Amino acid sequence: MASLPLEERALTSNIEHRTLNVEKGKNHLFFSLGGIKISMKLNNPTLRIITVLVCGVLWLGTAGTALAQDDEALAKQLRAEGAQALREGRQEEALAIYKRSLELDHDPNIEKFVKKLEGVVQKQRLPSKPAKPYIPPVEPPTPAVKPSLPIVESNIPPEESYMDVAGAYDTELGGSSVDLVLEQEGNRVTGTYNKGASRLEGTMMDRSLKGKFYYNQATSPTGIFEFIFSEDGTRFFGSWKNGLTGEPNNQWDGKRAAKRKASPVASGNLTLEKTVFGPSEKIKVYFQASSAFAENAWVGIIPSNVSHGSERENDKHDLSYQHLNKRTTGHLIFNAPAKPGSYDFRMHDTDNNGHEVASVSWVVESAATGEVKITSAFRGNSQWDSNFNKLHLTQNGNSFSGTYEYSGGKVIGILEGRRLKGWWLETDDTQDCGPDKRWSGPYLLDFSGDGKSFTGTYGKCSAGVQTFESLVMDNSWHGTYLSGQIDFGSQ
């Protein structure tokens, strides 16, 4: 076989060298290289040109794919460096790093974050106080260890670096405005949000707060979060997710609240004599209110499907209301709506962009259902230890309402003999059946002869169990008496 001319051998050697530097798509590249070598032996100039062009297209496509993947990997590495720079307070440097990552791999979420970060950096550039130049940290020289001396490890821990973040914050969570109050002791931080119904706990390291949150009175953690605070501590960029594994990926940002002390909103309480009413029936609601409430603090009837928390939002949907006029205890008389459905009484600390501070749920049912009964006036509360944590029941005649300490659980029901029959809901379950289509499923609880325990079952609307008749004993709900009173003779 005749050897190739010197010039063609040099070209082939250069192609082979470049091919070896690209690991992905090796088969296509070697095929291209072989094709180019063969083309150089062809006598027909036209065929030689066509063969070289085809092999070149294959090589460029494979190399382009490898380069795109390299850009994506480099962008990911740059974003990790940007996050580290934020934690260390180097915000301008972090901004430049994130912008560079967008040039390599565009991401709409990162682009949105960069715009927010630009606003923070611009504020810090205002000429009110000259910014200190950034000085890269210099690693101190490591002294040589004399081999004749033993190395002794110090028992003194390094000094921890963290900032003080205690205070009240206005935050944006899931598209809604949420008040957050943080308290700090050392590097341990605790907090409450959702008007105290939810809480969080975490550890502060430099400007980063990482930890777990407990949603809606949950007794075990429901998710994780991370807040990265600005250098002046006036705001944070945060993220959260349900579950305890993986990385937080939902936005939760906040800024320090203006003109508000870092203390929870003053509390109130609402109670009812029963929880099931007929259309237009008179309802007596008992209240306890803080003396700190404004004179125009109010209680109103709100449909239960309206989101909790905002006084302004509740004001848009109230069916009727009454002001408290600085009264701290007493009762109010309302007429139930004529339309069957599920409703709340909700208390607010002021009528001027205030807060919802208490609520109690109840239902209006048509008399045709046969479940609206006027019974004896026994009123009592009882507590039970159940397989869904502690169950708190409030009895008014044969009507029951209550809560249980699992996923924000609530119940309503009617006592028939020793059987409690009603509906349950949990915040993390679907709510599309029962009264007003706002409950998660039906339940039946049968109390023992001595009244010290119960056994029962429940069904899920999402599983197709939407009536009492369709209940089966597959899902057990059982419990034992702890304290309080319950009357089985009120019927």
Backbone hydrogen bonds, N-H to C=O, Kabsch-Sander energy under -0.5 kcal/mol:
donor,donor_aa,acceptor,acceptor_aa,energy
9,R,5,P,-2.1
10,A,6,L,-2.1
11,L,7,E,-1.8
12,T,8,E,-2.4
13,S,9,R,-2.3
14,N,10,A,-2.0
15,I,11,L,-2.1
16,E,12,T,-2.3
17,H,13,S,-1.9
18,R,14,N,-2.0
19,T,15,I,-2.4
20,L,16,E,-1.8
21,N,17,H,-0.7
21,N,18,R,-0.7
22,V,19,T,-1.5
23,E,21,N,-0.6
26,K,23,E,-0.7
29,L,25,G,-2.0
30,F,26,K,-3.1
31,F,27,N,-2.1
32,S,28,H,-2.3
33,L,29,L,-2.7
34,G,30,F,-2.7
35,G,31,F,-2.3
36,I,32,S,-2.3
37,K,33,L,-2.2
38,I,34,G,-2.4
39,S,35,G,-2.3
40,M,36,I,-1.3
41,K,38,I,-1.9
42,L,38,I,-0.5
42,L,39,S,-1.1
48,R,44,N,-2.0
49,I,45,P,-2.1
50,I,46,T,-2.3
51,T,47,L,-2.5
52,V,48,R,-2.0
53,L,49,I,-2.3
54,V,50,I,-2.4
55,C,51,T,-2.2
56,G,52,V,-2.1
57,V,53,L,-2.1
58,L,54,V,-1.9
59,W,55,C,-2.1
60,L,56,G,-2.6
61,G,57,V,-2.3
62,T,58,L,-1.9
63,A,59,W,-2.6
64,G,60,L,-2.7
65,T,61,G,-1.8
66,A,62,T,-2.0
67,L,63,A,-2.4
68,A,64,G,-2.4
69,Q,65,T,-2.2
70,D,66,A,-2.0
71,D,67,L,-2.3
72,E,68,A,-2.0
73,A,69,Q,-2.1
74,L,70,D,-2.5
75,A,71,D,-2.5
76,K,72,E,-2.0
77,Q,73,A,-2.0
78,L,74,L,-2.4
79,R,75,A,-2.1
80,A,76,K,-1.6
81,E,77,Q,-1.8
82,G,78,L,-2.4
83,A,79,R,-2.2
84,Q,80,A,-1.8
85,A,81,E,-2.1
86,L,82,G,-2.0
87,R,83,A,-2.0
88,E,84,Q,-1.5
89,G,86,L,-1.8
90,R,85,A,-2.6
91,Q,89,G,-1.5
94,A,90,R,-2.2
95,L,91,Q,-2.5
96,A,92,E,-2.0
97,I,93,E,-2.1
98,Y,94,A,-2.7
99,K,95,L,-2.3
100,R,96,A,-2.0
101,S,97,I,-2.0
102,L,98,Y,-1.6
103,E,99,K,-1.3
104,L,100,R,-1.1
105,D,101,S,-2.5
111,E,107,D,-2.4
112,K,108,P,-2.2
113,F,109,N,-2.1
114,V,110,I,-2.5
115,K,111,E,-1.7
116,K,112,K,-1.6
117,L,113,F,-2.4
118,E,114,V,-2.4
119,G,115,K,-1.6
120,V,116,K,-1.7
121,V,117,L,-2.5
122,Q,118,E,-2.6
123,K,119,G,-1.8
124,Q,120,V,-1.8
125,R,121,V,-0.9
125,R,122,Q,-0.6
126,L,123,K,-1.3
129,K,126,L,-0.9
139,E,137,P,-0.5
146,K,144,A,-0.6
149,L,146,K,-1.7
152,V,150,P,-0.6
153,E,151,I,-0.5
162,Y,160,E,-0.5
163,M,206,D,-1.7
165,V,163,M,-0.6
167,G,182,L,-2.1
169,Y,180,L,-3.1
170,D,255,K,-3.0
171,T,169,Y,-0.6
171,T,178,V,-2.2
172,E,253,D,-2.7
173,L,171,T,-0.5
173,L,176,S,-2.8
174,G,251,Q,-0.7
176,S,173,L,-1.5
178,V,171,T,-2.5
180,L,169,Y,-2.4
181,V,192,T,-2.4
182,L,167,G,-3.1
183,E,190,T,-3.3
185,E,188,R,-2.6
188,R,185,E,-1.9
189,V,202,G,-2.6
190,T,183,E,-2.6
191,G,200,L,-2.1
192,T,181,V,-1.9
193,Y,198,S,-2.3
194,N,179,D,-0.6
197,A,194,N,-1.7
198,S,193,Y,-2.2
199,R,214,Y,-2.0
200,L,191,G,-2.2
201,E,212,K,-2.4
202,G,189,V,-2.6
203,T,210,K,-2.7
204,M,187,N,-3.3
205,M,208,S,-2.9
206,D,161,S,-3.8
207,R,87,R,-0.8
208,S,205,M,-2.4
209,L,227,F,-3.0
210,K,203,T,-1.9
210,K,208,S,-0.5
211,G,225,F,-1.9
212,K,201,E,-2.2
213,F,223,G,-2.1
214,Y,199,R,-3.4
215,Y,213,F,-0.6
217,Q,197,A,-2.6
217,Q,214,Y,-0.5
218,A,215,Y,-0.8
222,T,213,F,-2.6
223,G,213,F,-1.2
224,I,241,K,-2.0
225,F,211,G,-2.1
226,E,239,S,-2.2
227,F,209,L,-2.8
228,I,237,F,-2.4
229,F,207,R,-2.7
229,F,227,F,-0.5
230,S,235,R,-2.6
233,G,230,S,-1.4
236,F,254,G,-2.7
237,F,228,I,-2.5
238,G,236,F,-0.5
239,S,226,E,-1.9
240,W,250,N,-1.9
241,K,224,I,-1.9
243,G,222,T,-2.5
249,N,240,W,-1.1
250,N,240,W,-2.1
252,W,238,G,-2.1
253,D,172,E,-1.0
254,G,236,F,-2.0
255,K,170,D,-2.1
256,R,234,T,-2.9
257,A,168,A,-2.7
260,R,257,A,-0.6
263,S,261,K,-2.2
268,G,357,V,-0.8
269,N,288,Q,-2.4
271,T,286,Y,-2.1
273,E,284,K,-0.7
277,F,363,V,-2.5
280,S,337,P,-1.1
281,E,278,G,-2.0
283,I,334,F,-3.5
285,V,283,I,-0.6
285,V,332,L,-2.5
286,Y,271,T,-2.4
287,F,330,G,-2.6
288,Q,269,N,-2.1
289,A,328,T,-3.2
290,S,267,S,-0.5
293,F,290,S,-1.5
294,A,349,D,-2.2
297,A,294,A,-1.8
298,W,348,H,-1.0
299,V,322,Q,-2.5
300,G,346,R,-1.9
301,I,320,S,-2.4
302,I,300,G,-0.6
302,I,344,D,-2.6
304,S,342,S,-1.9
306,V,303,P,-1.9
311,E,309,G,-0.6
311,E,354,G,-1.2
314,N,310,S,-2.3
315,D,311,E,-2.3
316,K,312,R,-0.8
316,K,313,E,-0.7
317,H,313,E,-0.6
317,H,314,N,-1.2
318,D,314,N,-1.0
319,L,301,I,-2.9
320,S,301,I,-0.6
322,Q,299,V,-2.2
324,L,297,A,-3.1
325,N,295,E,-1.3
325,N,297,A,-0.5
327,R,324,L,-1.8
330,G,287,F,-1.2
332,L,285,V,-2.3
334,F,283,I,-2.7
334,F,332,L,-0.5
336,A,281,E,-3.1
341,G,364,V,-1.9
343,Y,362,W,-3.0
344,D,302,I,-2.7
345,F,360,V,-2.3
346,R,300,G,-2.2
346,R,344,D,-0.5
347,M,358,A,-2.7
348,H,298,W,-2.3
349,D,355,H,-1.8
356,E,309,G,-1.8
357,V,347,M,-2.7
358,A,347,M,-1.1
360,V,345,F,-1.8
362,W,343,Y,-2.6
363,V,275,T,-2.5
364,V,341,G,-3.1
365,E,277,F,-2.4
365,E,363,V,-0.5
369,T,366,S,-2.0
370,G,367,A,-1.3
373,K,371,E,-0.8
375,T,373,K,-0.7
376,S,490,S,-1.4
380,G,395,Q,-2.0
382,S,393,L,-2.4
383,Q,483,S,-2.8
384,W,391,L,-2.4
385,D,480,T,-2.8
386,S,384,W,-0.7
386,S,389,N,-1.2
387,N,478,H,-1.7
388,F,389,N,-0.6
389,N,386,S,-1.2
391,L,384,W,-3.2
392,H,403,T,-3.3
393,L,382,S,-2.9
393,L,391,L,-0.5
394,T,401,S,-3.1
395,Q,380,G,-3.4
396,N,399,S,-2.8
397,G,378,F,-3.0
399,S,396,N,-1.9
400,F,413,G,-2.7
401,S,394,T,-1.8
402,G,411,V,-1.9
403,T,392,H,-1.7
404,Y,409,G,-1.7
405,E,390,K,-2.0
406,Y,404,Y,-2.3
409,G,404,Y,-0.8
409,G,406,Y,-1.0
410,K,425,L,-2.0
411,V,402,G,-2.3
412,I,423,W,-1.9
413,G,400,F,-2.1
414,I,421,K,-2.5
415,L,398,N,-2.8
416,E,414,I,-0.6
416,E,419,R,-3.3
417,G,415,L,-0.5
418,R,416,E,-0.6
419,R,416,E,-1.8
420,L,418,R,-0.5
420,L,445,L,-3.2
421,K,414,I,-2.4
421,K,419,R,-0.6
422,G,443,Y,-1.9
423,W,412,I,-1.8
424,W,441,G,-2.5
425,L,410,K,-1.9
427,T,407,S,-2.3
429,D,426,E,-1.7
432,D,439,W,-1.0
433,C,439,W,-1.6
437,K,434,G,-2.3
438,R,435,P,-1.3
439,W,433,C,-2.4
440,S,424,W,-2.2
441,G,424,W,-1.3
443,Y,422,G,-2.2
444,L,457,T,-2.3
445,L,420,L,-2.6
446,D,455,T,-3.1
447,F,418,R,-2.9
447,F,445,L,-0.5
448,S,453,S,-2.6
451,G,448,S,-1.3
454,F,479,G,-2.3
455,T,446,D,-2.0
456,G,477,W,-0.8
457,T,444,L,-2.0
458,Y,475,N,-1.2
459,G,442,P,-2.3
461,C,440,S,-2.9
463,A,460,K,-1.0
464,G,461,C,-2.1
465,V,460,K,-2.2
466,Q,464,G,-1.0
471,L,468,F,-1.3
475,N,472,V,-0.6
476,S,474,D,-0.7
477,W,456,G,-1.9
479,G,454,F,-2.2
480,T,385,D,-2.1
481,Y,452,K,-2.9
482,L,383,Q,-2.5
483,S,383,Q,-1.3
485,Q,381,N,-2.8
488,F,486,I,-0.5
